[in-house]
Each structure stands twice: as C-alpha cells, then as structure tokens.
Amino acid sequence: MKQYQILVIGGDGIGTEVTTWGKKILEEIGNLYQIHFTFDTALLGHAAIEATGTPLPEETLTKARQANAILFGAIGHPMYDNDPSLKVRPEQGLLGLRKALGLYTNIRPIKLFDELLNASSIKPEILKGADILFFRELTGDVYFGEKARRDDGNTAYDMMIYSKYEVERIAHKAFQAAQKRRKILHSVDKANVLESSRLWRETVNEVAKQYPDVQLHHQFIDSAAMLLIKSPRMFDVVLTGNLFGDILTDEASQIAGSMGMLASASIGDSTGFYEPIHGSAPDIAGKGIANPLASILSVALLLEHSLDMKAQGQSIVEAVDRTLKQGYRTIDIADENTPKSHILGTDAMGAKVTEILKQVVSDLW
Ligand code: NAD
C-alpha cells in the first residue's frame, strides 16, 4: 500500500483547534478507503517564535519539503497586531514558507451550501447558485516588492512588482480550470492606473490565445469588488494578483456565509499547502466554538490537488453538505431558526461530520 506523509501545522489560536479536525477527517478517509497516511507536526508563527525565537524554524522547512502535503491552521497573535514595530512576526513564517516552497498559486473555491443561504448578509435570491473559483497569485506583488521608509520615517513605500513569467504560470492554471467549468474567466487588475497591471493584462491576453474555448473578461479591481456582491453568479473563474486577491476573497467569504466555511489550496513547485482562509481568531480562541468546516474542506482540496484523489475529497464535501442539511451549525453560521440542540462547538461539529462521512462512504459502496 502506498504511504503518504502529511505534515500538520496547527499554528496559533483557533488554527490548532480546527486543524485537529482536519487531521481526524483525513485519518477517517484513510480508514474508509484503505489509504496509509503518516502524520508529523511542526511549528510556525507565534508558537514557533515562543519555542525557538524564529517564526519559520529550519526543522519546519525540512519537514515541509519532505511531506506529500501540508495541512495548516492559521498564524497570528494580538501582541503583534497591537505592536507593528515588533521585528520578528508570525506572518514572516507563513510568507517565508510559501516563498520557500514556491507556492505561487492560491486556489479558493467560494461554494455556497444551499442550507447557508440565510447565513449571508446578501439576499438569498442574489446568492443562490453562486460558485466561484479564485486563482490568487501568491509570491509577488506589494507583499514581496521592495519596501522602505525615507524622510526620517515619514514616507513609506511598497513596490507593486510582477514579472511576465509569474503571470503566465498562474494564468495557465486558471484557464485550465475554467476549461473544466463554465469556461468564463475574469482577470482582475487596475490597468488604467498601474504599470504592473498593464503587464498583467498583456500577458493574460497572450496566454488566452491558447484557450480559445474560454471567454476572457478583464475587470478593474474596483468594479470587481462591486460586482462580486451585486451579481456573484456572473463569475466562474477569477484570476487576480496577490493584493487584489487577498481583499476580494475575504469579501467573497460573505457569499459563503462565514470565514469559517472557506478552504484554500496553495500549489506550485513542491509540496502543496492546504488551509482555511481565516486567521487565528483570538476573539474566540480557547472557547471551543470555532467552525472546523473550513479546515475539513481544506482536506478535500488536499486529496484532490496533492494526492489526485478527487472522489475521496468529494465524499468530504458531501459529508459537510449532509451535516448542514441535517440542521447542524456552529455559532457563526447559525440563525434564529437553528434549534439550540443543533448549535455545536468545534469538537461536536467535527465528530458529527466524521460520523456522517462514514455514512456517505458506505452509501457509495
Ligand atoms: P480572523 O480570520 O482570525 O477573524 C475574523 C473574524 O472571523 C473574527 O471575528 C473571528 O472570530 C471570525 N472567524 C474566523 N474564523 C472563524 C471560524 N473558523 N469559526 C468562527 N468564526 C471565525 O481575522 P483577524 O481577526 O483579522 O486576524 C486575527 C489574527 O489572524 C491576526 O493576527 C492576523 O494577522 C492573523 N491572520 C492569519 C491568517 C493566516 O494564518 N492565513 C489569515 C488572516 C489573519
């Protein structure tokens, strides 16, 4: 039997709480489908700074390179958020790991489960049927361009920078995904103002010639942000740079009802990296109420993208769907119609999905 090595990095705050359930779901998939997973753990972010003085210990990097896939939670701690002058910071660990692994494509499916139509602040008739796949570039843009202060610290800049090959490689991935969906691709930029966006647009146009079956639209970031809320169903695949994608995908989380529902895959040159889009949520950390579904859905992406096991991943999505259909909710996605008996904490929700996953797989056989 083939053996797969999975590195589990819980990170900080609710990161560790929800990742416990991502891992348990993967163990259950191993039992149900006779797949041999072995697990190791590593530190990142604030937890790593506390233990080793650095947010990305060398040991974490070595383990990450050796694994078949990485299941990650979140990093972040209020002490850094409240003191921007601190030089050693948790996010350096996450950005450094993404860069070191060459994870240049972040894939974020925005899937609205029908049962959660009322959990969103957007009207159900606008939302129903929305299904968007974001491709956000992850290793360029203002996050990695030159940054500095001058004039005694009174002026600061962050350079927005992209090279043609960086746009090409993610554009190909987005076009290929669009070919397997509704064949519509919106590329987001600010080409009326930014030179890096003009290069982005030129390059996407060139790549598009190889995918004549895909309808390409260019959308400015400002109007894309507006249309995402006004007419979310018009979007199929959305291709964006790092900064615009960061903002748009958080906005799009409202389509799915809660940050606690959205998973993401980061892929590139080596080990794939799978995580919820939310952060360490210090406001609810330690209370046992964090929604574990984004971490559980991250496992579905891990199976599909790193292990070529789409069917097994789909059984997890089906288990989450059935759990919601049976009325179970964590507090962030509950509404006034949810009976108290069906509002579950992190562990009870994770256990419920695990139990329903067994039924889903036994129904398939
Ligand atoms: P956040 O995503 O942690 O929380 C935003 C809001 O959503 C909070 O009210 C939180 O309670 C809620 N929420 C998030 N995930 C939830 C879940 N699974 N279940 C229920 N509710 C959930 O964002 P923030 O508050 O802006 O940032 C907190 C910390 O996380 C900061 O230190 C930030 O730097 C870090 N952060 C890390 C990542 C990452 O690791 N990828 C991403 C974003 C933010």
Residues whose N, C-alpha, C, O or C-beta is under 5 A from the ligand:
A	BS01	NAD	G73 A74 I75 G76 H77 D81 M259 G260 I277 H278 G279 S280 A281 P282 D283 I284 I289 A290 N291 D332
